[in-house]
Amino acid sequence: MASVRVEQRNAHLAGAVRLEYLINREGRLAKAVLTAISNVRRGSGDSREEESTAVQWTLWGKLAENANQYLGKGSHVNIVGRLRNNNYQDKNGVDVYAFSFTAEEVDFLDSRAKAGEPNDQGSDGEGWGDSSLAPMERRRAKR
């Protein structure tokens, strides 16, 4: 399947990160889903309008756990990932055309103080969301 690199910059989360754990051959794997919204201004003068784009991203492993712990509704992020074509045939033989977005990197753009307290998942001791950070200092999380 083909994939395309996608970047969503200066986005904010529309809701809480949804985390679940899946069981595979290697053990437990974290999967999180979040929806990020980007606002862009188009046009000029009186015809200038705001356009919003919402993208639902899937995160895996440590990236999913960190996002769940340190991001919440309204958090500001940059996300880099890939768009995949997931076409398939349903049980009736009808072609279904679908896309999925998988995050590979997430920049946390808010300090912990601005984003609010972390979720009740505990700290991993890696300094994520340090409350001494300037509000726009980036903390990059990678898979």
N, C-alpha and C positions, 0 to 999 in steps of 0.2 A: 504494500500500500504506500502511496505517496504521502509525504507530509510537507508542510510549509511552516517556516519560522514566523511566529507572530509576537509582536510586542504591544503591550497595553501600558501606556505611560500616564502618570499622575491620575490614577484611578482611585476610587474609594469603594469600600465594600458595602453592598446593599443590605447585608444581613450577617448573622453569625456564621462562622466556619462550621460546617457539618462534618464531624469526624466519625469514622467507623473502622473497625479492624476486621480484616479478612484472613482466613486461614488458608495457607498454601503449603507446598511440600517443605519449604524452608522454615515454616512457623507462621507467626503472626505478622501481617503487613498492614500498615496504616494507610488509609485512603481518606482524603478530605475533599470536599466540594465547596467552592466559594463562588459568589457572583460579584464581579467587579464592574463598576460603571465609570466610563470616561465621558467627560463633557467637552465638546469642541464648539467654538464659535465660528460660524460661516457667514460670508457676505460682508458688506460694509455699510456704514451709515444707518439709516432707518431700517434697511432690509436685513440687518445683522440678526441672525437667529442662533439659538443654542441647540445643538444636536447631541443626544446622549446615546451611547452604545453600551449595552450590557453583555458581558461574556461570562458564561459559566465555565470555570476552570476545575480540572481534577488535579490533585496533588498526591504524591505517593511518598511513603517512607518517612524519614526524618523531616523532610520539608513539610509534609502534612501535619506532623505532630507540632513542629515549631509554629506553623500558621495557626493551628488551633489554640496554642497556648498564648500567643502574643498578639493576635489580630482579633478585632471585633467589628461590629457594625460601625461604619463610618471611618475605619482605619484607611490611611492613604498608602498606596502601594504602586510599584512598577512590577509588571509581570512579563517574563519572557518564556515562551514555550513553543509548542507546535500545534498546528491544526492538521487533523487527520481525516481522511475520507473513510467513513465506515459504512459503505453501502452493503446491503444484504437482501436476501429474499425472506419474506415472512412465511409462516406456515401454509399460507394459501398460494405461494409462488409469486406474490406481488413484489416487485422491486421497491425497496425502501432506501431513500437517499438520506444520509445522516453525516454530521460532522462532529468531532469531539476536540476539545482544547485541553492539552496536558501541559501543566506548568513545569518548567525546568529550573527557573530561578525566580525568586520573589525578593524585591527590595522593600524592606519595612521603612516607610518614610516618616513615621511618627515616633516620638519618644514614648516610653511606657506611660509617663505621667499624662500625656495628651491622649493616648489610645485607651487609657483606663487600665484597671488591674488585669493581670493575666487570668486566663481561665483556671479552674481548679485542678489542673493536670500536674502541678508541681513544676519545679525548675530543673533544667538539665545542667545548670552550672556553666553554660557556655557564654554568658553575658548578654543574651538576647534581651532587647528591650530595656537596657540599662537606663534608669531614670535620670542619669546625669547627661544624657545625650541632648544635643541641640535638636529642636523639633524636626528639621529637615535632614539631619545626618542619616545616611543610609546604612542599614544593616542588611547585608546580603545573605540570603539562605540558599543553599544549593542542595540537590539530592545527594 
